[in-house]
Amino acid sequence: MLTPLSSDAQQSDRELYLKQLIDRAEQAKLAEQREWHLLLHYRKRLFGGYESEQDDPGFFLSLNGKTDPSAELVATLTQFFSSEPVGRSRQPAQCAFIARYHWLKERLQFDPTRLPPFSCERFDRWYDDFEAQSISLIFPSAFLNNPASMFGHTLFRVDQKGQTEQTRILAYTINYAADVPPNAGLAYPIRGIFGSYKGYFSTIPYYLKVQKYRDIENRDIWEYRLNLTEKQMRRFLMHAWELGNAYFDYFFFKENCSYHILALLDYADPELHLTDEFMFWTVPADTVRLVVSKPGLVSDITYRPSRSTVIKRKRESLPAAERDLAHRITQDVGELNSPAFTRLVPAKQAFLLDLASDYLRYRIETTDSPKPEWKERNRAVLTARSQLRIPSEEFTVRPFAKQPELGHKMHRV
């Protein structure tokens, strides 16, 4: 008859099994493998050895983990036997560093009876909420009022199953940005150059990003759907979960928003070698160009024009008299009863009303102290528009600037 092992015997067996795992890992030279270095963000140092670009001490389970891949691997395997919370998220190591766990489990074929898997409910809820079907790289164009966005920005959107082009705005994004205090002032660009801010990964609804970039900051947005397998998407999200557990020092020119999110793609598909291409500076448009250049990686490109681009293109499409009429409506809604407006066919009336409302909303949302009469005029315009009871006509908006991957590289500017 089988009898349960005593606590001493269990401890002895755990120590024996840990030693076996460490021996097997050393024999397989796992600490030297590219995927381990990607998970820990190790880079070769100029005069030998390695150093991680990760700056949060809680990201490492060994005191020497920032510079010693082997010590970190041993400490990681050791911590997998413990339920002690680690990292900023205060979870067992199997859950806090779930990508490491699954990679080592796959390489070493963990025996679940000797290294029991923990239940990672927080990760499971987070992962299941995405319902990931595809992942898109998002590029909002430059925003000159913010030093960190003068050359654009990049982030990822996780597209859910069953979403359409219209409903993808409800998806979630994975973003990396500096944590800058609201009163940073003139110190902001200086401190950003020298890495004085911490950068964090975050998960934010896409519609909030669109509202900020497209509608308030008037930045065109380009979306690049990536051709990733289900396994690659899971690796991507598991590592994103790990990076939400730590911070990097944020540098405007090199280790910025675009650089560290590329590391997620590098781990999803280690053959890409994306971050290896950026030695001294990382320009968002250059990262887009690199991603697009990888054969088969981008499956589809979508353009979301800013509100100001839509307004300008719609105005361009009108004859001078109708452009002037649309402008007069934004100044005086009494123009809606003028012969110049009432004699137009309903489709043209709808077009002018849509344009007038776009312009008024633009003024309301981009002005610090919008005038009350702008909101009143917009309500009157929307009321008149609803009475027409016809859909808005399809209008193709051409961008004013080239797609980011078609422009010049940074060193040619």
NUROLUM-185550 format. One record per residue (C-alpha): residue number from 1; chain; x, y, z. Coordinates in steps of 0.5 Angstrom, whole numbers, plus 2048, in hexadecimal, padded with zeros to 3 digits. Layout:
// NUROLUM-185550
{node NUM, 'A', {X, Y, Z}},
...
END
This chain:
// NUROLUM-185550
{node 1, 'A', {800, 800, 800}},
{node 2, 'A', {803, 807, 7FE}},
{node 3, 'A', {803, 80C, 804}},
{node 4, 'A', {804, 813, 803}},
{node 5, 'A', {80B, 816, 804}},
{node 6, 'A', {80D, 81A, 80A}},
{node 7, 'A', {80F, 821, 80A}},
{node 8, 'A', {816, 820, 80B}},
{node 9, 'A', {816, 81B, 805}},
{node 10, 'A', {812, 820, 801}},
{node 11, 'A', {817, 825, 802}},
{node 12, 'A', {81D, 820, 800}},
{node 13, 'A', {819, 81E, 7FA}},
{node 14, 'A', {818, 825, 7F8}},
{node 15, 'A', {81F, 827, 7F9}},
{node 16, 'A', {821, 821, 7F5}},
{node 17, 'A', {81D, 822, 7EF}},
{node 18, 'A', {81F, 82A, 7EF}},
{node 19, 'A', {826, 827, 7EF}},
{node 20, 'A', {824, 823, 7E9}},
{node 21, 'A', {821, 828, 7E5}},
{node 22, 'A', {827, 82D, 7E6}},
{node 23, 'A', {82C, 828, 7E4}},
{node 24, 'A', {827, 827, 7DE}},
{node 25, 'A', {827, 82E, 7DC}},
{node 26, 'A', {82E, 82F, 7DD}},
{node 27, 'A', {82F, 829, 7D8}},
{node 28, 'A', {82B, 82C, 7D3}},
{node 29, 'A', {82E, 833, 7D4}},
{node 30, 'A', {827, 836, 7D5}},
{node 31, 'A', {82A, 83C, 7D8}},
{node 32, 'A', {82E, 83D, 7D1}},
{node 33, 'A', {828, 83D, 7CD}},
{node 34, 'A', {825, 843, 7C9}},
{node 35, 'A', {81E, 842, 7CC}},
{node 36, 'A', {820, 842, 7D3}},
{node 37, 'A', {824, 848, 7D2}},
{node 38, 'A', {81E, 84B, 7CE}},
{node 39, 'A', {81A, 84A, 7D4}},
{node 40, 'A', {81F, 84D, 7D9}},
{node 41, 'A', {821, 853, 7D4}},
{node 42, 'A', {828, 851, 7D4}},
{node 43, 'A', {82D, 855, 7D0}},
{node 44, 'A', {834, 853, 7CF}},
{node 45, 'A', {839, 858, 7D2}},
{node 46, 'A', {83E, 85B, 7CE}},
{node 47, 'A', {844, 858, 7D2}},
{node 48, 'A', {840, 851, 7D3}},
{node 49, 'A', {83B, 84F, 7D7}},
{node 50, 'A', {834, 851, 7D7}},
{node 51, 'A', {82F, 856, 7DA}},
{node 52, 'A', {828, 856, 7DA}},
{node 53, 'A', {824, 85D, 7D8}},
{node 54, 'A', {81F, 85B, 7DD}},
{node 55, 'A', {820, 860, 7E3}},
{node 56, 'A', {81B, 85E, 7E8}},
{node 57, 'A', {81F, 85A, 7ED}},
{node 58, 'A', {818, 856, 7EF}},
{node 59, 'A', {818, 853, 7E8}},
{node 60, 'A', {81E, 84F, 7EA}},
{node 61, 'A', {81E, 849, 7EE}},
{node 62, 'A', {826, 849, 7EF}},
{node 63, 'A', {82A, 84E, 7F2}},
{node 64, 'A', {82E, 84E, 7ED}},
{node 65, 'A', {829, 84D, 7E7}},
{node 66, 'A', {82A, 853, 7E4}},
{node 67, 'A', {830, 851, 7E1}},
{node 68, 'A', {831, 849, 7E2}},
{node 69, 'A', {82C, 845, 7DE}},
{node 70, 'A', {82E, 83F, 7E1}},
{node 71, 'A', {82D, 841, 7E8}},
{node 72, 'A', {826, 844, 7E6}},
{node 73, 'A', {824, 83D, 7E3}},
{node 74, 'A', {826, 839, 7E9}},
{node 75, 'A', {822, 83E, 7EE}},
{node 76, 'A', {81C, 83E, 7E9}},
{node 77, 'A', {81C, 836, 7EA}},
{node 78, 'A', {81D, 837, 7F1}},
{node 79, 'A', {817, 83C, 7F2}},
{node 80, 'A', {812, 838, 7EE}},
{node 81, 'A', {812, 833, 7F4}},
{node 82, 'A', {80F, 839, 7F8}},
{node 83, 'A', {809, 83C, 7F9}},
{node 84, 'A', {80C, 842, 7FC}},
{node 85, 'A', {80A, 849, 7F8}},
{node 86, 'A', {80F, 84C, 7F4}},
{node 87, 'A', {810, 852, 7F0}},
{node 88, 'A', {80B, 858, 7F0}},
{node 89, 'A', {805, 854, 7EE}},
{node 90, 'A', {806, 850, 7F5}},
{node 91, 'A', {805, 849, 7F2}},
{node 92, 'A', {808, 842, 7F2}},
{node 93, 'A', {80E, 842, 7ED}},
{node 94, 'A', {80A, 83D, 7E8}},
{node 95, 'A', {805, 843, 7E7}},
{node 96, 'A', {809, 849, 7E8}},
{node 97, 'A', {80E, 846, 7E2}},
{node 98, 'A', {809, 842, 7DF}},
{node 99, 'A', {80D, 842, 7D8}},
{node 100, 'A', {813, 840, 7DC}},
{node 101, 'A', {80F, 83A, 7DF}},
{node 102, 'A', {80C, 838, 7D8}},
{node 103, 'A', {813, 838, 7D5}},
{node 104, 'A', {817, 834, 7DA}},
{node 105, 'A', {811, 82F, 7DB}},
{node 106, 'A', {811, 82E, 7D3}},
{node 107, 'A', {819, 82D, 7D3}},
{node 108, 'A', {81A, 829, 7D9}},
{node 109, 'A', {813, 825, 7D9}},
{node 110, 'A', {811, 827, 7E1}},
{node 111, 'A', {80E, 821, 7E4}},
{node 112, 'A', {808, 824, 7E7}},
{node 113, 'A', {808, 81F, 7ED}},
{node 114, 'A', {80F, 821, 7EF}},
{node 115, 'A', {80E, 829, 7ED}},
{node 116, 'A', {806, 82A, 7EE}},
{node 117, 'A', {804, 830, 7E9}},
{node 118, 'A', {800, 835, 7ED}},
{node 119, 'A', {7FA, 838, 7EB}},
{node 120, 'A', {7FB, 83F, 7E8}},
{node 121, 'A', {7F4, 842, 7E8}},
{node 122, 'A', {7F6, 849, 7E7}},
{node 123, 'A', {7FA, 848, 7E1}},
{node 124, 'A', {7F4, 843, 7DF}},
{node 125, 'A', {7EF, 849, 7DF}},
{node 126, 'A', {7F3, 84E, 7DC}},
{node 127, 'A', {7F5, 849, 7D6}},
{node 128, 'A', {7EE, 847, 7D5}},
{node 129, 'A', {7EB, 84E, 7D5}},
{node 130, 'A', {7EF, 84F, 7CF}},
{node 131, 'A', {7EC, 84A, 7CB}},
{node 132, 'A', {7F2, 84B, 7C6}},
{node 133, 'A', {7F1, 849, 7BF}},
{node 134, 'A', {7F6, 84E, 7BC}},
{node 135, 'A', {7FB, 853, 7BE}},
{node 136, 'A', {7FC, 85A, 7BA}},
{node 137, 'A', {802, 85F, 7BB}},
{node 138, 'A', {7FF, 866, 7BB}},
{node 139, 'A', {803, 86C, 7B9}},
{node 140, 'A', {800, 873, 7BB}},
{node 141, 'A', {804, 878, 7B7}},
{node 142, 'A', {808, 87E, 7BA}},
{node 143, 'A', {805, 882, 7BF}},
{node 144, 'A', {80A, 888, 7C0}},
{node 145, 'A', {807, 88B, 7C6}},
{node 146, 'A', {80A, 885, 7CA}},
{node 147, 'A', {812, 884, 7CA}},
{node 148, 'A', {811, 87C, 7CB}},
{node 149, 'A', {80C, 87C, 7C5}},
{node 150, 'A', {810, 881, 7C0}},
{node 151, 'A', {811, 87B, 7BB}},
{node 152, 'A', {80B, 877, 7BD}},
{node 153, 'A', {809, 871, 7C1}},
{node 154, 'A', {808, 86A, 7C1}},
{node 155, 'A', {804, 865, 7C5}},
{node 156, 'A', {800, 85E, 7C4}},
{node 157, 'A', {7F8, 85D, 7C3}},
{node 158, 'A', {7F6, 856, 7C5}},
{node 159, 'A', {7F0, 854, 7C0}},
{node 160, 'A', {7EA, 850, 7C3}},
{node 161, 'A', {7E7, 84A, 7C0}},
{node 162, 'A', {7E1, 84D, 7BC}},
{node 163, 'A', {7E3, 854, 7BC}},
{node 164, 'A', {7E2, 858, 7B5}},
{node 165, 'A', {7E6, 85E, 7B3}},
{node 166, 'A', {7E0, 862, 7B6}},
{node 167, 'A', {7E0, 85F, 7BD}},
{node 168, 'A', {7E8, 85E, 7BD}},
{node 169, 'A', {7E8, 865, 7C1}},
{node 170, 'A', {7E5, 861, 7C7}},
{node 171, 'A', {7EB, 85C, 7C7}},
{node 172, 'A', {7F1, 85D, 7CC}},
{node 173, 'A', {7F8, 860, 7CB}},
{node 174, 'A', {7FF, 85E, 7CE}},
{node 175, 'A', {803, 865, 7CF}},
{node 176, 'A', {809, 867, 7D2}},
{node 177, 'A', {80B, 86E, 7D4}},
{node 178, 'A', {80F, 872, 7D9}},
{node 179, 'A', {80B, 874, 7E0}},
{node 180, 'A', {80C, 87B, 7DF}},
{node 181, 'A', {809, 87F, 7E5}},
{node 182, 'A', {804, 885, 7E3}},
{node 183, 'A', {808, 88A, 7E5}},
{node 184, 'A', {80F, 888, 7E1}},
{node 185, 'A', {80F, 88F, 7DD}},
{node 186, 'A', {816, 890, 7DA}},
{node 187, 'A', {819, 88B, 7DE}},
{node 188, 'A', {815, 886, 7DA}},
{node 189, 'A', {819, 885, 7D3}},
{node 190, 'A', {820, 886, 7D7}},
{node 191, 'A', {81E, 880, 7DC}},
{node 192, 'A', {81C, 87C, 7D6}},
{node 193, 'A', {822, 87C, 7D3}},
{node 194, 'A', {826, 87A, 7D8}},
{node 195, 'A', {821, 874, 7DB}},
{node 196, 'A', {81F, 878, 7E1}},
{node 197, 'A', {818, 875, 7E0}},
{node 198, 'A', {815, 86E, 7E1}},
{node 199, 'A', {811, 86B, 7DB}},
{node 200, 'A', {80C, 866, 7DD}},
{node 201, 'A', {807, 861, 7D8}},
{node 202, 'A', {800, 862, 7D9}},
{node 203, 'A', {7F9, 860, 7D6}},
{node 204, 'A', {7F5, 865, 7D4}},
{node 205, 'A', {7EE, 865, 7CF}},
{node 206, 'A', {7F0, 867, 7C8}},
{node 207, 'A', {7EA, 86C, 7C8}},
{node 208, 'A', {7ED, 870, 7CD}},
{node 209, 'A', {7F4, 870, 7C9}},
{node 210, 'A', {7F0, 872, 7C3}},
{node 211, 'A', {7EC, 877, 7C6}},
{node 212, 'A', {7F3, 87A, 7C9}},
{node 213, 'A', {7F7, 879, 7C3}},
{node 214, 'A', {7F2, 87A, 7BD}},
{node 215, 'A', {7ED, 87F, 7C0}},
{node 216, 'A', {7F1, 883, 7C5}},
{node 217, 'A', {7F8, 883, 7C2}},
{node 218, 'A', {7F6, 883, 7BB}},
{node 219, 'A', {7FA, 87D, 7B9}},
{node 220, 'A', {7F9, 878, 7B3}},
{node 221, 'A', {7F9, 871, 7B6}},
{node 222, 'A', {7FC, 86B, 7B2}},
{node 223, 'A', {7FA, 864, 7B4}},
{node 224, 'A', {7FF, 85E, 7B1}},
{node 225, 'A', {7FB, 857, 7B3}},
{node 226, 'A', {801, 852, 7B4}},
{node 227, 'A', {801, 84B, 7B2}},
{node 228, 'A', {802, 847, 7B8}},
{node 229, 'A', {800, 840, 7BA}},
{node 230, 'A', {7FC, 83F, 7C0}},
{node 231, 'A', {802, 83C, 7C3}},
{node 232, 'A', {806, 842, 7C2}},
{node 233, 'A', {800, 847, 7C4}},
{node 234, 'A', {800, 843, 7CB}},
{node 235, 'A', {808, 844, 7CC}},
{node 236, 'A', {807, 84B, 7CA}},
{node 237, 'A', {802, 84C, 7CF}},
{node 238, 'A', {805, 848, 7D5}},
{node 239, 'A', {80B, 84C, 7D4}},
{node 240, 'A', {807, 853, 7D4}},
{node 241, 'A', {804, 850, 7DB}},
{node 242, 'A', {80B, 84F, 7DD}},
{node 243, 'A', {80D, 856, 7DB}},
{node 244, 'A', {807, 859, 7DF}},
{node 245, 'A', {80B, 857, 7E5}},
{node 246, 'A', {811, 85B, 7E4}},
{node 247, 'A', {814, 862, 7E1}},
{node 248, 'A', {819, 864, 7DD}},
{node 249, 'A', {81D, 86B, 7DD}},
{node 250, 'A', {81A, 86F, 7D7}},
{node 251, 'A', {81E, 872, 7D2}},
{node 252, 'A', {81B, 876, 7CD}},
{node 253, 'A', {820, 875, 7C8}},
{node 254, 'A', {822, 86D, 7C9}},
{node 255, 'A', {81E, 869, 7CE}},
{node 256, 'A', {817, 86D, 7CC}},
{node 257, 'A', {810, 86B, 7CB}},
{node 258, 'A', {812, 867, 7C4}},
{node 259, 'A', {818, 864, 7C6}},
{node 260, 'A', {815, 860, 7CC}},
{node 261, 'A', {80F, 85E, 7C9}},
{node 262, 'A', {813, 85B, 7C3}},
{node 263, 'A', {816, 856, 7C8}},
{node 264, 'A', {80F, 853, 7C9}},
{node 265, 'A', {80F, 851, 7C2}},
{node 266, 'A', {816, 84E, 7C2}},
{node 267, 'A', {814, 84A, 7C8}},
{node 268, 'A', {80E, 848, 7C4}},
{node 269, 'A', {812, 846, 7BE}},
{node 270, 'A', {819, 846, 7C0}},
{node 271, 'A', {81B, 845, 7B8}},
{node 272, 'A', {819, 84D, 7B7}},
{node 273, 'A', {81F, 850, 7BB}},
{node 274, 'A', {81C, 857, 7BB}},
{node 275, 'A', {81F, 85A, 7C1}},
{node 276, 'A', {826, 858, 7BE}},
{node 277, 'A', {825, 85D, 7B9}},
{node 278, 'A', {825, 863, 7BD}},
{node 279, 'A', {82C, 865, 7C1}},
{node 280, 'A', {82C, 86C, 7C2}},
{node 281, 'A', {825, 86F, 7C1}},
{node 282, 'A', {81E, 86C, 7C0}},
{node 283, 'A', {819, 870, 7BB}},
{node 284, 'A', {812, 86E, 7BB}},
{node 285, 'A', {811, 86E, 7B4}},
{node 286, 'A', {818, 86A, 7B3}},
{node 287, 'A', {815, 865, 7B7}},
{node 288, 'A', {80E, 865, 7B3}},
{node 289, 'A', {813, 864, 7AD}},
{node 290, 'A', {817, 85E, 7AF}},
{node 291, 'A', {810, 85B, 7B1}},
{node 292, 'A', {80D, 85C, 7AA}},
{node 293, 'A', {814, 859, 7A7}},
{node 294, 'A', {813, 852, 7AA}},
{node 295, 'A', {810, 84E, 7A5}},
{node 296, 'A', {809, 84C, 7A7}},
{node 297, 'A', {809, 84F, 7AE}},
{node 298, 'A', {804, 854, 7AC}},
{node 299, 'A', {7FE, 852, 7A9}},
{node 300, 'A', {7F9, 858, 7A9}},
{node 301, 'A', {7FA, 860, 7A9}},
{node 302, 'A', {7F5, 865, 7AC}},
{node 303, 'A', {7F5, 86C, 7AC}},
{node 304, 'A', {7F1, 870, 7B1}},
{node 305, 'A', {7F1, 878, 7AF}},
{node 306, 'A', {7F1, 87D, 7B4}},
{node 307, 'A', {7EB, 881, 7B5}},
{node 308, 'A', {7EF, 887, 7B2}},
{node 309, 'A', {7F1, 883, 7AC}},
{node 310, 'A', {7EA, 881, 7AB}},
{node 311, 'A', {7E7, 888, 7AB}},
{node 312, 'A', {7ED, 88B, 7A7}},
{node 313, 'A', {7EB, 885, 7A1}},
{node 314, 'A', {7E4, 886, 7A2}},
{node 315, 'A', {7E5, 88E, 7A1}},
{node 316, 'A', {7EA, 88D, 79B}},
{node 317, 'A', {7E4, 888, 797}},
{node 318, 'A', {7DF, 88E, 797}},
{node 319, 'A', {7DF, 894, 792}},
{node 320, 'A', {7E0, 89B, 795}},
{node 321, 'A', {7D9, 89D, 797}},
{node 322, 'A', {7D7, 896, 79B}},
{node 323, 'A', {7DE, 897, 79F}},
{node 324, 'A', {7DC, 89E, 7A0}},
{node 325, 'A', {7D5, 89C, 7A2}},
{node 326, 'A', {7D7, 896, 7A7}},
{node 327, 'A', {7DC, 89B, 7AA}},
{node 328, 'A', {7D6, 8A0, 7AB}},
{node 329, 'A', {7D2, 89B, 7AE}},
{node 330, 'A', {7D7, 89A, 7B4}},
{node 331, 'A', {7D6, 8A1, 7B5}},
{node 332, 'A', {7CF, 8A2, 7B5}},
{node 333, 'A', {7CA, 89C, 7B5}},
{node 334, 'A', {7C5, 8A1, 7B2}},
{node 335, 'A', {7C8, 89F, 7AB}},
{node 336, 'A', {7C4, 899, 7AB}},
{node 337, 'A', {7BE, 89D, 7A9}},
{node 338, 'A', {7C2, 8A1, 7A4}},
{node 339, 'A', {7C0, 89F, 79C}},
{node 340, 'A', {7C7, 89D, 79B}},
{node 341, 'A', {7C6, 897, 7A0}},
{node 342, 'A', {7BF, 895, 79F}},
{node 343, 'A', {7C0, 895, 797}},
{node 344, 'A', {7C5, 890, 798}},
{node 345, 'A', {7C3, 888, 797}},
{node 346, 'A', {7C3, 884, 79D}},
{node 347, 'A', {7C9, 880, 79C}},
{node 348, 'A', {7CD, 887, 79C}},
{node 349, 'A', {7CA, 88A, 7A2}},
{node 350, 'A', {7CC, 884, 7A6}},
{node 351, 'A', {7D3, 885, 7A3}},
{node 352, 'A', {7D3, 88C, 7A5}},
{node 353, 'A', {7D0, 88B, 7AC}},
{node 354, 'A', {7D5, 885, 7AD}},
{node 355, 'A', {7DB, 889, 7AC}},
{node 356, 'A', {7D8, 88F, 7B0}},
{node 357, 'A', {7D7, 88A, 7B6}},
{node 358, 'A', {7DE, 887, 7B5}},
{node 359, 'A', {7E1, 88E, 7B5}},
{node 360, 'A', {7DD, 891, 7BB}},
{node 361, 'A', {7DF, 88A, 7BF}},
{node 362, 'A', {7E6, 88B, 7BD}},
{node 363, 'A', {7E6, 892, 7C0}},
{node 364, 'A', {7E2, 890, 7C6}},
{node 365, 'A', {7E7, 88A, 7C8}},
{node 366, 'A', {7EE, 88E, 7C6}},
{node 367, 'A', {7EC, 895, 7CA}},
{node 368, 'A', {7EE, 895, 7D1}},
{node 369, 'A', {7E8, 89A, 7D2}},
{node 370, 'A', {7E3, 898, 7CD}},
{node 371, 'A', {7DD, 89E, 7CC}},
{node 372, 'A', {7D6, 89B, 7CE}},
{node 373, 'A', {7D3, 89E, 7C7}},
{node 374, 'A', {7D8, 898, 7C4}},
{node 375, 'A', {7D4, 893, 7C7}},
{node 376, 'A', {7CD, 896, 7C6}},
{node 377, 'A', {7CF, 897, 7BF}},
{node 378, 'A', {7D1, 890, 7BE}},
{node 379, 'A', {7CB, 88D, 7C1}},
{node 380, 'A', {7C7, 891, 7BC}},
{node 381, 'A', {7CB, 88E, 7B7}},
{node 382, 'A', {7CA, 887, 7B9}},
{node 383, 'A', {7C2, 888, 7BA}},
{node 384, 'A', {7C2, 88B, 7B3}},
{node 385, 'A', {7C6, 885, 7B1}},
{node 386, 'A', {7C2, 880, 7B4}},
{node 387, 'A', {7BC, 882, 7B1}},
{node 388, 'A', {7BE, 881, 7AA}},
{node 389, 'A', {7BE, 879, 7AC}},
{node 390, 'A', {7C3, 877, 7A6}},
{node 391, 'A', {7CA, 874, 7A8}},
{node 392, 'A', {7D0, 877, 7A7}},
{node 393, 'A', {7D4, 876, 7A0}},
{node 394, 'A', {7DA, 872, 7A0}},
{node 395, 'A', {7E0, 877, 79F}},
{node 396, 'A', {7E7, 874, 79E}},
{node 397, 'A', {7EC, 878, 7A2}},
{node 398, 'A', {7F3, 879, 79F}},
{node 399, 'A', {7F9, 87A, 7A4}},
{node 400, 'A', {7FD, 880, 7A3}},
{node 401, 'A', {803, 87D, 7A5}},
{node 402, 'A', {806, 876, 7A2}},
{node 403, 'A', {805, 870, 7A6}},
{node 404, 'A', {80B, 870, 7AC}},
{node 405, 'A', {80E, 86A, 7A8}},
{node 406, 'A', {80F, 86E, 7A2}},
{node 407, 'A', {812, 874, 7A5}},
{node 408, 'A', {81A, 875, 7A5}},
{node 409, 'A', {81E, 872, 7AB}},
{node 410, 'A', {820, 876, 7B1}},
{node 411, 'A', {827, 876, 7AE}},
{node 412, 'A', {825, 879, 7A8}},
{node 413, 'A', {821, 87F, 7AB}},
END
